[in-house]
């Protein structure tokens, strides 16, 4: 549910398909100074609200 930029950079070569651009964008964002970036499944109703307002969230958060 949470990765550091270093952990994500190590995992990136092993990712496939549509996850590559999503996670690369998160990595670029946090390396560029964004405090955290999230990847969510937009097909789930209220995904953003669940990520923001619940303790466990439903997506993956990338932090520097």
CHARMM-style PDB file with segment names, atoms N, HN, CA, C and O in Angstrom:
ATOM      1  N   UNK     1       0.816  -1.201   0.000  1.00  0.00      PROA
ATOM      2  CA  UNK     1       0.000   0.000   0.000  1.00  0.00      PROA
ATOM      3  C   UNK     1       0.857   1.261   0.000  1.00  0.00      PROA
ATOM      4  O   UNK     1       0.368   2.337  -0.347  1.00  0.00      PROA
ATOM      5  N   UNK     2       2.125   1.147   0.383  1.00  0.00      PROA
ATOM      6  HN  UNK     2       2.522   0.274   0.665  1.00  0.00      PROA
ATOM      7  CA  UNK     2       3.030   2.302   0.395  1.00  0.00      PROA
ATOM      8  C   UNK     2       4.424   1.868  -0.035  1.00  0.00      PROA
ATOM      9  O   UNK     2       4.929   0.836   0.408  1.00  0.00      PROA
ATOM     10  N   UNK     3       5.034   2.661  -0.896  1.00  0.00      PROA
ATOM     11  HN  UNK     3       4.623   3.499  -1.255  1.00  0.00      PROA
ATOM     12  CA  UNK     3       6.388   2.402  -1.377  1.00  0.00      PROA
ATOM     13  C   UNK     3       7.204   3.674  -1.290  1.00  0.00      PROA
ATOM     14  O   UNK     3       6.671   4.776  -1.424  1.00  0.00      PROA
ATOM     15  N   UNK     4       8.497   3.520  -1.065  1.00  0.00      PROA
ATOM     16  HN  UNK     4       8.930   2.625  -0.956  1.00  0.00      PROA
ATOM     17  CA  UNK     4       9.383   4.667  -1.181  1.00  0.00      PROA
ATOM     18  C   UNK     4       9.823   4.773  -2.642  1.00  0.00      PROA
ATOM     19  O   UNK     4       9.684   3.820  -3.409  1.00  0.00      PROA
ATOM     20  N   UNK     5      10.348   5.920  -3.014  1.00  0.00      PROA
ATOM     21  HN  UNK     5      10.462   6.694  -2.390  1.00  0.00      PROA
ATOM     22  CA  UNK     5      10.846   6.111  -4.375  1.00  0.00      PROA
ATOM     23  C   UNK     5      11.953   5.107  -4.689  1.00  0.00      PROA
ATOM     24  O   UNK     5      12.033   4.605  -5.810  1.00  0.00      PROA
ATOM     25  N   UNK     6      12.796   4.815  -3.719  1.00  0.00      PROA
ATOM     26  HN  UNK     6      12.731   5.222  -2.808  1.00  0.00      PROA
ATOM     27  CA  UNK     6      13.882   3.857  -3.923  1.00  0.00      PROA
ATOM     28  C   UNK     6      13.331   2.455  -4.168  1.00  0.00      PROA
ATOM     29  O   UNK     6      13.800   1.748  -5.060  1.00  0.00      PROA
ATOM     30  N   UNK     7      12.343   2.056  -3.385  1.00  0.00      PROA
ATOM     31  HN  UNK     7      11.962   2.630  -2.660  1.00  0.00      PROA
ATOM     32  CA  UNK     7      11.720   0.738  -3.576  1.00  0.00      PROA
ATOM     33  C   UNK     7      11.062   0.643  -4.951  1.00  0.00      PROA
ATOM     34  O   UNK     7      11.192  -0.370  -5.639  1.00  0.00      PROA
ATOM     35  N   UNK     8      10.360   1.695  -5.343  1.00  0.00      PROA
ATOM     36  HN  UNK     8      10.255   2.518  -4.784  1.00  0.00      PROA
ATOM     37  CA  UNK     8       9.692   1.696  -6.638  1.00  0.00      PROA
ATOM     38  C   UNK     8      10.708   1.653  -7.780  1.00  0.00      PROA
ATOM     39  O   UNK     8      10.503   0.940  -8.763  1.00  0.00      PROA
ATOM     40  N   UNK     9      11.781   2.397  -7.662  1.00  0.00      PROA
ATOM     41  HN  UNK     9      11.947   2.976  -6.864  1.00  0.00      PROA
ATOM     42  CA  UNK     9      12.807   2.383  -8.708  1.00  0.00      PROA
ATOM     43  C   UNK     9      13.368   0.977  -8.908  1.00  0.00      PROA
ATOM     44  O   UNK     9      13.664   0.588 -10.038  1.00  0.00      PROA
ATOM     45  N   UNK    10      13.515   0.219  -7.836  1.00  0.00      PROA
ATOM     46  HN  UNK    10      13.275   0.535  -6.918  1.00  0.00      PROA
ATOM     47  CA  UNK    10      13.992  -1.150  -7.927  1.00  0.00      PROA
ATOM     48  C   UNK    10      12.975  -2.091  -8.548  1.00  0.00      PROA
ATOM     49  O   UNK    10      13.346  -3.061  -9.211  1.00  0.00      PROA
ATOM     50  N   UNK    11      11.695  -1.811  -8.337  1.00  0.00      PROA
ATOM     51  HN  UNK    11      11.394  -1.024  -7.799  1.00  0.00      PROA
ATOM     52  CA  UNK    11      10.627  -2.660  -8.864  1.00  0.00      PROA
ATOM     53  C   UNK    11      10.273  -2.345 -10.319  1.00  0.00      PROA
ATOM     54  O   UNK    11       9.761  -3.205 -11.036  1.00  0.00      PROA
ATOM     55  N   UNK    12      10.542  -1.124 -10.747  1.00  0.00      PROA
ATOM     56  HN  UNK    12      10.958  -0.426 -10.165  1.00  0.00      PROA
ATOM     57  CA  UNK    12      10.095  -0.655 -12.054  1.00  0.00      PROA
ATOM     58  C   UNK    12      10.483  -1.568 -13.218  1.00  0.00      PROA
ATOM     59  O   UNK    12       9.645  -1.804 -14.088  1.00  0.00      PROA
ATOM     60  N   UNK    13      11.704  -2.092 -13.279  1.00  0.00      PROA
ATOM     61  HN  UNK    13      12.386  -1.901 -12.573  1.00  0.00      PROA
ATOM     62  CA  UNK    13      12.035  -2.965 -14.407  1.00  0.00      PROA
ATOM     63  C   UNK    13      11.194  -4.248 -14.460  1.00  0.00      PROA
ATOM     64  O   UNK    13      11.053  -4.840 -15.530  1.00  0.00      PROA
ATOM     65  N   UNK    14      10.651  -4.674 -13.357  1.00  0.00      PROA
ATOM     66  HN  UNK    14      10.765  -4.192 -12.488  1.00  0.00      PROA
ATOM     67  CA  UNK    14       9.861  -5.899 -13.320  1.00  0.00      PROA
ATOM     68  C   UNK    14       8.383  -5.692 -13.589  1.00  0.00      PROA
ATOM     69  O   UNK    14       7.634  -6.665 -13.684  1.00  0.00      PROA
ATOM     70  N   UNK    15       7.947  -4.447 -13.714  1.00  0.00      PROA
ATOM     71  HN  UNK    15       8.555  -3.657 -13.637  1.00  0.00      PROA
ATOM     72  CA  UNK    15       6.533  -4.169 -13.971  1.00  0.00      PROA
ATOM     73  C   UNK    15       6.218  -4.399 -15.442  1.00  0.00      PROA
ATOM     74  O   UNK    15       7.111  -4.416 -16.290  1.00  0.00      PROA
ATOM     75  N   UNK    16       4.937  -4.574 -15.728  1.00  0.00      PROA
ATOM     76  HN  UNK    16       4.212  -4.561 -15.040  1.00  0.00      PROA
ATOM     77  CA  UNK    16       4.556  -4.812 -17.121  1.00  0.00      PROA
ATOM     78  C   UNK    16       3.313  -4.012 -17.481  1.00  0.00      PROA
ATOM     79  O   UNK    16       2.589  -3.524 -16.614  1.00  0.00      PROA
ATOM     80  N   UNK    17       3.093  -3.896 -18.759  1.00  0.00      PROA
ATOM     81  HN  UNK    17       3.682  -4.293 -19.463  1.00  0.00      PROA
ATOM     82  CA  UNK    17       1.876  -3.294 -19.287  1.00  0.00      PROA
ATOM     83  C   UNK    17       1.622  -1.876 -18.833  1.00  0.00      PROA
ATOM     84  O   UNK    17       2.523  -1.038 -18.794  1.00  0.00      PROA
ATOM     85  N   UNK    18       0.361  -1.630 -18.489  1.00  0.00      PROA
ATOM     86  HN  UNK    18      -0.370  -2.311 -18.521  1.00  0.00      PROA
ATOM     87  CA  UNK    18      -0.082  -0.291 -18.142  1.00  0.00      PROA
ATOM     88  C   UNK    18       0.430   0.239 -16.816  1.00  0.00      PROA
ATOM     89  O   UNK    18       0.305   1.431 -16.537  1.00  0.00      PROA
ATOM     90  N   UNK    19       1.007  -0.632 -15.992  1.00  0.00      PROA
ATOM     91  HN  UNK    19       1.109  -1.601 -16.219  1.00  0.00      PROA
ATOM     92  CA  UNK    19       1.531  -0.155 -14.710  1.00  0.00      PROA
ATOM     93  C   UNK    19       2.830   0.633 -14.888  1.00  0.00      PROA
ATOM     94  O   UNK    19       3.160   1.471 -14.050  1.00  0.00      PROA
ATOM     95  N   UNK    20       3.555   0.378 -15.950  1.00  0.00      PROA
ATOM     96  HN  UNK    20       3.287  -0.303 -16.631  1.00  0.00      PROA
ATOM     97  CA  UNK    20       4.835   1.064 -16.159  1.00  0.00      PROA
ATOM     98  C   UNK    20       4.656   2.585 -16.240  1.00  0.00      PROA
ATOM     99  O   UNK    20       5.315   3.298 -15.484  1.00  0.00      PROA
ATOM    100  N   UNK    21       3.804   3.110 -17.112  1.00  0.00      PROA
ATOM    101  HN  UNK    21       3.269   2.530 -17.726  1.00  0.00      PROA
ATOM    102  CA  UNK    21       3.682   4.575 -17.163  1.00  0.00      PROA
ATOM    103  C   UNK    21       3.096   5.183 -15.894  1.00  0.00      PROA
ATOM    104  O   UNK    21       3.468   6.293 -15.510  1.00  0.00      PROA
ATOM    105  N   UNK    22       2.192   4.473 -15.245  1.00  0.00      PROA
ATOM    106  HN  UNK    22       1.891   3.572 -15.557  1.00  0.00      PROA
ATOM    107  CA  UNK    22       1.604   4.995 -14.021  1.00  0.00      PROA
ATOM    108  C   UNK    22       2.646   5.127 -12.914  1.00  0.00      PROA
ATOM    109  O   UNK    22       2.754   6.165 -12.262  1.00  0.00      PROA
ATOM    110  N   UNK    23       3.399   4.068 -12.719  1.00  0.00      PROA
ATOM    111  HN  UNK    23       3.312   3.225 -13.249  1.00  0.00      PROA
ATOM    112  CA  UNK    23       4.377   4.085 -11.639  1.00  0.00      PROA
ATOM    113  C   UNK    23       5.571   4.976 -11.990  1.00  0.00      PROA
ATOM    114  O   UNK    23       6.163   5.579 -11.095  1.00  0.00      PROA
ATOM    115  N   UNK    24       5.934   5.072 -13.260  1.00  0.00      PROA
ATOM    116  HN  UNK    24       5.453   4.582 -13.987  1.00  0.00      PROA
ATOM    117  CA  UNK    24       6.999   5.988 -13.672  1.00  0.00      PROA
ATOM    118  C   UNK    24       6.588   7.427 -13.394  1.00  0.00      PROA
ATOM    119  O   UNK    24       7.404   8.237 -12.953  1.00  0.00      PROA
ATOM    120  N   UNK    25       5.317   7.746 -13.653  1.00  0.00      PROA
ATOM    121  HN  UNK    25       4.655   7.088 -14.012  1.00  0.00      PROA
ATOM    122  CA  UNK    25       4.816   9.091 -13.372  1.00  0.00      PROA
ATOM    123  C   UNK    25       4.866   9.391 -11.879  1.00  0.00      PROA
ATOM    124  O   UNK    25       5.231  10.499 -11.485  1.00  0.00      PROA
ATOM    125  N   UNK    26       4.509   8.428 -11.052  1.00  0.00      PROA
ATOM    126  HN  UNK    26       4.213   7.528 -11.372  1.00  0.00      PROA
ATOM    127  CA  UNK    26       4.589   8.615  -9.600  1.00  0.00      PROA
ATOM    128  C   UNK    26       6.035   8.841  -9.169  1.00  0.00      PROA
ATOM    129  O   UNK    26       6.318   9.725  -8.361  1.00  0.00      PROA
ATOM    130  N   UNK    27       6.933   8.048  -9.705  1.00  0.00      PROA
ATOM    131  HN  UNK    27       6.703   7.329 -10.361  1.00  0.00      PROA
ATOM    132  CA  UNK    27       8.342   8.171  -9.347  1.00  0.00      PROA
ATOM    133  C   UNK    27       8.880   9.540  -9.753  1.00  0.00      PROA
ATOM    134  O   UNK    27       9.572  10.194  -8.974  1.00  0.00      PROA
ATOM    135  N   UNK    28       8.565   9.966 -10.960  1.00  0.00      PROA
ATOM    136  HN  UNK    28       8.003   9.434 -11.593  1.00  0.00      PROA
ATOM    137  CA  UNK    28       9.008  11.278 -11.440  1.00  0.00      PROA
ATOM    138  C   UNK    28       8.454  12.391 -10.558  1.00  0.00      PROA
ATOM    139  O   UNK    28       9.156  13.354 -10.247  1.00  0.00      PROA
ATOM    140  N   UNK    29       7.201  12.257 -10.159  1.00  0.00      PROA
ATOM    141  HN  UNK    29       6.630  11.475 -10.411  1.00  0.00      PROA
ATOM    142  CA  UNK    29       6.562  13.279  -9.320  1.00  0.00      PROA
ATOM    143  C   UNK    29       7.246  13.402  -7.971  1.00  0.00      PROA
ATOM    144  O   UNK    29       7.590  14.508  -7.554  1.00  0.00      PROA
ATOM    145  N   UNK    30       7.450  12.290  -7.280  1.00  0.00      PROA
ATOM    146  HN  UNK    30       7.170  11.392  -7.618  1.00  0.00      PROA
ATOM    147  CA  UNK    30       8.047  12.390  -5.939  1.00  0.00      PROA
ATOM    148  C   UNK    30       9.524  12.768  -6.015  1.00  0.00      PROA
ATOM    149  O   UNK    30      10.036  13.427  -5.110  1.00  0.00      PROA
ATOM    150  N   UNK    31      10.203  12.368  -7.061  1.00  0.00      PROA
ATOM    151  HN  UNK    31       9.787  11.832  -7.796  1.00  0.00      PROA
ATOM    152  CA  UNK    31      11.605  12.792  -7.221  1.00  0.00      PROA
ATOM    153  C   UNK    31      11.688  14.277  -7.559  1.00  0.00      PROA
ATOM    154  O   UNK    31      12.717  14.915  -7.338  1.00  0.00      PROA
ATOM    155  N   UNK    32      10.596  14.822  -8.098  1.00  0.00      PROA
ATOM    156  HN  UNK    32       9.760  14.304  -8.278  1.00  0.00      PROA
ATOM    157  CA  UNK    32      10.554  16.241  -8.445  1.00  0.00      PROA
ATOM    158  C   UNK    32      10.042  17.130  -7.335  1.00  0.00      PROA
ATOM    159  O   UNK    32       9.912  18.339  -7.526  1.00  0.00      PROA
ATOM    160  N   UNK    33       9.744  16.553  -6.165  1.00  0.00      PROA
ATOM    161  HN  UNK    33       9.850  15.571  -6.010  1.00  0.00      PROA
ATOM    162  CA  UNK    33       9.352  17.371  -5.025  1.00  0.00      PROA
ATOM    163  C   UNK    33       7.921  17.216  -4.544  1.00  0.00      PROA
ATOM    164  O   UNK    33       7.548  17.807  -3.531  1.00  0.00      PROA
ATOM    165  N   UNK    34       7.117  16.439  -5.241  1.00  0.00      PROA
ATOM    166  HN  UNK    34       7.420  15.958  -6.064  1.00  0.00      PROA
ATOM    167  CA  UNK    34       5.746  16.195  -4.776  1.00  0.00      PROA
ATOM    168  C   UNK    34       5.826  15.344  -3.511  1.00  0.00      PROA
ATOM    169  O   UNK    34       6.552  14.350  -3.497  1.00  0.00      PROA
ATOM    170  N   UNK    35       5.100  15.703  -2.444  1.00  0.00      PROA
ATOM    171  HN  UNK    35       4.510  16.511  -2.455  1.00  0.00      PROA
ATOM    172  CA  UNK    35       5.212  14.973  -1.182  1.00  0.00      PROA
ATOM    173  C   UNK    35       4.804  13.502  -1.261  1.00  0.00      PROA
ATOM    174  O   UNK    35       5.399  12.655  -0.596  1.00  0.00      PROA
ATOM    175  N   UNK    36       3.789  13.198  -2.076  1.00  0.00      PROA
ATOM    176  HN  UNK    36       3.306  13.887  -2.616  1.00  0.00      PROA
ATOM    177  CA  UNK    36       3.370  11.804  -2.255  1.00  0.00      PROA
ATOM    178  C   UNK    36       2.479  11.725  -3.491  1.00  0.00      PROA
ATOM    179  O   UNK    36       1.814  12.691  -3.865  1.00  0.00      PROA
ATOM    180  N   UNK    37       2.484  10.547  -4.114  1.00  0.00      PROA
ATOM    181  HN  UNK    37       3.024   9.762  -3.810  1.00  0.00      PROA
ATOM    182  CA  UNK    37       1.655  10.305  -5.295  1.00  0.00      PROA
ATOM    183  C   UNK    37       0.904   8.996  -5.078  1.00  0.00      PROA
ATOM    184  O   UNK    37       1.408   8.082  -4.425  1.00  0.00      PROA
ATOM    185  N   UNK    38      -0.285   8.916  -5.621  1.00  0.00      PROA
ATOM    186  HN  UNK    38      -0.694   9.659  -6.151  1.00  0.00      PROA
ATOM    187  CA  UNK    38      -1.135   7.741  -5.416  1.00  0.00      PROA
ATOM    188  C   UNK    38      -1.559   7.157  -6.754  1.00  0.00      PROA
ATOM    189  O   UNK    38      -1.814   7.891  -7.709  1.00  0.00      PROA
ATOM    190  N   UNK    39      -1.630   5.841  -6.817  1.00  0.00      PROA
ATOM    191  HN  UNK    39      -1.422   5.245  -6.041  1.00  0.00      PROA
ATOM    192  CA  UNK    39      -2.205   5.143  -7.961  1.00  0.00      PROA
ATOM    193  C   UNK    39      -3.459   4.438  -7.461  1.00  0.00      PROA
ATOM    194  O   UNK    39      -3.410   3.650  -6.516  1.00  0.00      PROA
ATOM    195  N   UNK    40      -4.585   4.734  -8.110  1.00  0.00      PROA
ATOM    196  HN  UNK    40      -4.625   5.374  -8.878  1.00  0.00      PROA
ATOM    197  CA  UNK    40      -5.874   4.181  -7.697  1.00  0.00      PROA
ATOM    198  C   UNK    40      -6.545   3.492  -8.875  1.00  0.00      PROA
ATOM    199  O   UNK    40      -6.251   3.794 -10.031  1.00  0.00      PROA
ATOM    200  N   UNK    41      -7.439   2.575  -8.579  1.00  0.00      PROA
ATOM    201  HN  UNK    41      -7.678   2.329  -7.640  1.00  0.00      PROA
ATOM    202  CA  UNK    41      -8.255   1.940  -9.598  1.00  0.00      PROA
ATOM    203  C   UNK    41      -9.483   2.816  -9.807  1.00  0.00      PROA
ATOM    204  O   UNK    41     -10.394   2.822  -8.980  1.00  0.00      PROA
ATOM    205  N   UNK    42      -9.507   3.545 -10.900  1.00  0.00      PROA
ATOM    206  HN  UNK    42      -8.767   3.540 -11.573  1.00  0.00      PROA
ATOM    207  CA  UNK    42     -10.594   4.470 -11.182  1.00  0.00      PROA
ATOM    208  C   UNK    42     -11.923   3.798 -11.479  1.00  0.00      PROA
ATOM    209  O   UNK    42     -12.948   4.473 -11.577  1.00  0.00      PROA
ATOM    210  N   UNK    43     -11.925   2.480 -11.623  1.00  0.00      PROA
ATOM    211  HN  UNK    43     -11.093   1.931 -11.544  1.00  0.00      PROA
ATOM    212  CA  UNK    43     -13.178   1.763 -11.871  1.00  0.00      PROA
ATOM    213  C   UNK    43     -13.970   1.555 -10.584  1.00  0.00      PROA
ATOM    214  O   UNK    43     -15.160   1.246 -10.633  1.00  0.00      PROA
ATOM    215  N   UNK    44     -13.322   1.722  -9.434  1.00  0.00      PROA
ATOM    216  HN  UNK    44     -12.354   1.973  -9.393  1.00  0.00      PROA
ATOM    217  CA  UNK    44     -14.005   1.539  -8.152  1.00  0.00      PROA
ATOM    218  C   UNK    44     -14.749   2.810  -7.775  1.00  0.00      PROA
ATOM    219  O   UNK    44     -14.184   3.902  -7.829  1.00  0.00      PROA
ATOM    220  N   UNK    45     -16.011   2.675  -7.394  1.00  0.00      PROA
ATOM    221  HN  UNK    45     -16.470   1.788  -7.349  1.00  0.00      PROA
ATOM    222  CA  UNK    45     -16.759   3.861  -6.979  1.00  0.00      PROA
ATOM    223  C   UNK    45     -16.092   4.547  -5.783  1.00  0.00      PROA
ATOM    224  O   UNK    45     -15.706   3.896  -4.812  1.00  0.00      PROA
ATOM    225  N   UNK    46     -15.967   5.849  -5.872  1.00  0.00      PROA
ATOM    226  HN  UNK    46     -16.281   6.378  -6.661  1.00  0.00      PROA
ATOM    227  CA  UNK    46     -15.453   6.676  -4.782  1.00  0.00      PROA
ATOM    228  C   UNK    46     -14.000   6.337  -4.406  1.00  0.00      PROA
ATOM    229  O   UNK    46     -13.614   6.478  -3.246  1.00  0.00      PROA
ATOM    230  N   UNK    47     -13.210   5.900  -5.365  1.00  0.00      PROA
ATOM    231  HN  UNK    47     -13.523   5.785  -6.308  1.00  0.00      PROA
ATOM    232  CA  UNK    47     -11.831   5.480  -5.095  1.00  0.00      PROA
ATOM    233  C   UNK    47     -11.008   6.591  -4.431  1.00  0.00      PROA
ATOM    234  O   UNK    47     -10.243   6.328  -3.503  1.00  0.00      PROA
ATOM    235  N   UNK    48     -11.164   7.808  -4.900  1.00  0.00      PROA
ATOM    236  HN  UNK    48     -11.785   8.021  -5.654  1.00  0.00      PROA
ATOM    237  CA  UNK    48     -10.387   8.916  -4.328  1.00  0.00      PROA
ATOM    238  C   UNK    48     -10.788   9.148  -2.879  1.00  0.00      PROA
ATOM    239  O   UNK    48      -9.927   9.333  -2.019  1.00  0.00      PROA
ATOM    240  N   UNK    49     -12.063   9.140  -2.607  1.00  0.00      PROA
ATOM    241  HN  UNK    49     -12.763   8.989  -3.305  1.00  0.00      PROA
ATOM    242  CA  UNK    49     -12.528   9.342  -1.231  1.00  0.00      PROA
ATOM    243  C   UNK    49     -12.036   8.235  -0.307  1.00  0.00      PROA
ATOM    244  O   UNK    49     -11.630   8.498   0.825  1.00  0.00      PROA
ATOM    245  N   UNK    50     -12.075   7.006  -0.790  1.00  0.00      PROA
ATOM    246  HN  UNK    50     -12.405   6.793  -1.709  1.00  0.00      PROA
ATOM    247  CA  UNK    50     -11.605   5.884   0.028  1.00  0.00      PROA
ATOM    248  C   UNK    50     -10.114   5.995   0.309  1.00  0.00      PROA
ATOM    249  O   UNK    50      -9.664   5.662   1.405  1.00  0.00      PROA
ATOM    250  N   UNK    51      -9.358   6.449  -0.650  1.00  0.00      PROA
ATOM    251  HN  UNK    51      -9.723   6.719  -1.541  1.00  0.00      PROA
ATOM    252  CA  UNK    51      -7.909   6.598  -0.456  1.00  0.00      PROA
ATOM    253  C   UNK    51      -7.611   7.718   0.536  1.00  0.00      PROA
ATOM    254  O   UNK    51      -6.746   7.576   1.400  1.00  0.00      PROA
ATOM    255  N   UNK    52      -8.319   8.813   0.410  1.00  0.00      PROA
ATOM    256  HN  UNK    52      -9.021   8.928  -0.292  1.00  0.00      PROA
ATOM    257  CA  UNK    52      -8.029   9.983   1.248  1.00  0.00      PROA
ATOM    258  C   UNK    52      -8.573   9.837   2.672  1.00  0.00      PROA
ATOM    259  O   UNK    52      -7.892  10.193   3.633  1.00  0.00      PROA
ATOM    260  N   UNK    53      -9.781   9.323   2.808  1.00  0.00      PROA
ATOM    261  HN  UNK    53     -10.334   9.035   2.027  1.00  0.00      PROA
ATOM    262  CA  UNK    53     -10.463   9.379   4.100  1.00  0.00      PROA
ATOM    263  C   UNK    53     -10.496   8.071   4.886  1.00  0.00      PROA
ATOM    264  O   UNK    53     -11.186   7.988   5.901  1.00  0.00      PROA
ATOM    265  N   UNK    54      -9.772   7.056   4.445  1.00  0.00      PROA
ATOM    266  HN  UNK    54      -9.211   7.123   3.620  1.00  0.00      PROA
ATOM    267  CA  UNK    54      -9.685   5.836   5.247  1.00  0.00      PROA
ATOM    268  C   UNK    54      -8.233   5.599   5.637  1.00  0.00      PROA
ATOM    269  O   UNK    54      -7.312   6.007   4.930  1.00  0.00      PROA
ATOM    270  N   UNK    55      -8.046   4.944   6.754  1.00  0.00      PROA
ATOM    271  HN  UNK    55      -8.795   4.612   7.328  1.00  0.00      PROA
ATOM    272  CA  UNK    55      -6.683   4.696   7.236  1.00  0.00      PROA
ATOM    273  C   UNK    55      -5.892   3.758   6.328  1.00  0.00      PROA
ATOM    274  O   UNK    55      -4.695   3.954   6.118  1.00  0.00      PROA
ATOM    275  N   UNK    56      -6.559   2.747   5.796  1.00  0.00      PROA
ATOM    276  HN  UNK    56      -7.531   2.588   5.966  1.00  0.00      PROA
ATOM    277  CA  UNK    56      -5.842   1.770   4.973  1.00  0.00      PROA
ATOM    278  C   UNK    56      -5.760   2.170   3.504  1.00  0.00      PROA
ATOM    279  O   UNK    56      -4.842   1.743   2.804  1.00  0.00      PROA
ATOM    280  N   UNK    57      -6.695   2.976   3.026  1.00  0.00      PROA
ATOM    281  HN  UNK    57      -7.441   3.323   3.595  1.00  0.00      PROA
ATOM    282  CA  UNK    57      -6.706   3.352   1.627  1.00  0.00      PROA
ATOM    283  C   UNK    57      -6.997   2.148   0.732  1.00  0.00      PROA
ATOM    284  O   UNK    57      -7.202   1.036   1.218  1.00  0.00      PROA
ATOM    285  N   UNK    58      -7.010   2.383  -0.579  1.00  0.00      PROA
ATOM    286  HN  UNK    58      -6.843   3.287  -0.974  1.00  0.00      PROA
ATOM    287  CA  UNK    58      -7.266   1.279  -1.507  1.00  0.00      PROA
ATOM    288  C   UNK    58      -6.263   1.255  -2.644  1.00  0.00      PROA
ATOM    289  O   UNK    58      -6.338   0.376  -3.503  1.00  0.00      PROA
ATOM    290  N   UNK    59      -5.348   2.171  -2.677  1.00  0.00      PROA
ATOM    291  HN  UNK    59      -5.287   2.885  -1.980  1.00  0.00      PROA
ATOM    292  CA  UNK    59      -4.397   2.238  -3.762  1.00  0.00      PROA
ATOM    293  C   UNK    59      -2.972   2.057  -3.261  1.00  0.00      PROA
ATOM    294  O   UNK    59      -2.732   1.507  -2.186  1.00  0.00      PROA
ATOM    295  N   UNK    60      -2.045   2.531  -4.064  1.00  0.00      PROA
ATOM    296  HN  UNK    60      -2.239   2.978  -4.937  1.00  0.00      PROA
ATOM    297  CA  UNK    60      -0.637   2.502  -3.708  1.00  0.00      PROA
ATOM    298  C   UNK    60      -0.122   3.922  -3.594  1.00  0.00      PROA
ATOM    299  O   UNK    60      -0.293   4.718  -4.517  1.00  0.00      PROA
ATOM    300  N   UNK    61       0.503   4.250  -2.478  1.00  0.00      PROA
ATOM    301  HN  UNK    61       0.642   3.603  -1.728  1.00  0.00      PROA
ATOM    302  CA  UNK    61       1.062   5.570  -2.255  1.00  0.00      PROA
ATOM    303  C   UNK    61       2.578   5.480  -2.389  1.00  0.00      PROA
ATOM    304  O   UNK    61       3.222   4.599  -1.820  1.00  0.00      PROA
ATOM    305  N   UNK    62       3.126   6.418  -3.157  1.00  0.00      PROA
ATOM    306  HN  UNK    62       2.602   7.134  -3.619  1.00  0.00      PROA
ATOM    307  CA  UNK    62       4.578   6.501  -3.334  1.00  0.00      PROA
ATOM    308  C   UNK    62       5.058   7.757  -2.628  1.00  0.00      PROA
ATOM    309  O   UNK    62       4.548   8.854  -2.854  1.00  0.00      PROA
ATOM    310  N   UNK    63       6.055   7.569  -1.764  1.00  0.00      PROA
ATOM    311  HN  UNK    63       6.470   6.677  -1.580  1.00  0.00      PROA
ATOM    312  CA  UNK    63       6.625   8.691  -1.001  1.00  0.00      PROA
ATOM    313  C   UNK    63       8.113   8.803  -1.317  1.00  0.00      PROA
ATOM    314  O   UNK    63       8.748   7.824  -1.708  1.00  0.00      PROA
ATOM    315  N   UNK    64       8.660   9.995  -1.146  1.00  0.00      PROA
ATOM    316  HN  UNK    64       8.145  10.790  -0.828  1.00  0.00      PROA
ATOM    317  CA  UNK    64      10.106  10.145  -1.408  1.00  0.00      PROA
ATOM    318  C   UNK    64      10.934   9.330  -0.476  1.00  0.00      PROA
ATOM    319  OT1 UNK    64      12.161   9.348  -0.566  1.00  0.00      PROA
TER     320      UNK     64
END
